[in-house]
Amino acid sequence: MSVKASAKVLAVFALTVLFAACAPPDDQRKNEQQGRAGAPTGCCQRTETSCASPVTKEQCDEIRGAFHEGGDCRSDTGSCGVEHE
């Protein structure tokens, strides 16, 4: 194997290790996939002026917020609003 080929193999290996170290833990990936796989999403009102979206009810329960299905977090007010189609 030439020096150039060895360097390429080593670079690919180093990138693989780097990306594996930066990947979220398996349970976090599983929760994200479940959220996309069909659980309804909405807005989670954490405090009077603090919200997050899109989140599932389970994610909102974990941070002890009030879940509003189909809602969207308004950045101007920090409160959940309902999407209108």
N, C-alpha and C positions, 0 to 999 in steps of 0.2 A: 504494500500500500504506500502510495507516495505521501509526502509531507502535506501537500495541498488537500488530498483526500482525507487524511487523518484530521486535519484542522477543520474541515467541513463536518465530519462526523462528530467531532468534539463540540463544535458550535451548535449543531442540531440537538445534541444531548443536553447542553447547557440551557438552551431555550426551552426544551421540554421540561426540565427540572424547574426552571423559573416559572413557567406557566402553571405547573402543577402546584407549586407553593403558593401562588396567588389565587388559585381557584377557591370558591367558597366551600365550606365543609359540606359533606354529603347531605346532612339533615337540612341545611339551609337551601341547597339546590332542590331537594325534594319538596320543601314547602313552596318554593317559587314555582315549581312545575305544577303542583297541585292547584295553586292559585290561577294559573293559566289554563288548567285542564278542565275547568268547568265550574269551580266555586264562584258564586256571584261576587263581584267586586263593588266597591263604593268608596265612601269617604269616612275617615275616622277622626272624630272631633276629640282631641286630647284635652285642651283647655279652651277657654272662651275665645282665644285668638291664635290657637295652634291646631292645625289639622294635617292630615296626610291622605294622599290618594294616588293611584288606585291601590287599595288594600282589600283583603278578604276579611270576613267577620272574625275568623280565627286570629288573624294578625292583629286586628284591632283589639280583640279581647286580651291578647298578650301584653299590650301596652295600656290596658285598662281605659280604653276610650269608648265613645259612643259611636256605633256603626250606623251609617246611613247608606243603605243599598242604592246603587246607581248615582250616588252623589259625587261631587267633584270638589276638591279643595280650592277655594278661591284665594289666590295669592294677595289680592288687595285687602281682604278683610281677615284672612286666616280662619275662615269658617267654612263649613260644608254647605254647598248649594246643590240643588237637584238639577241634573242635566235635562234639558228640554229638547225634543227632536222636532 
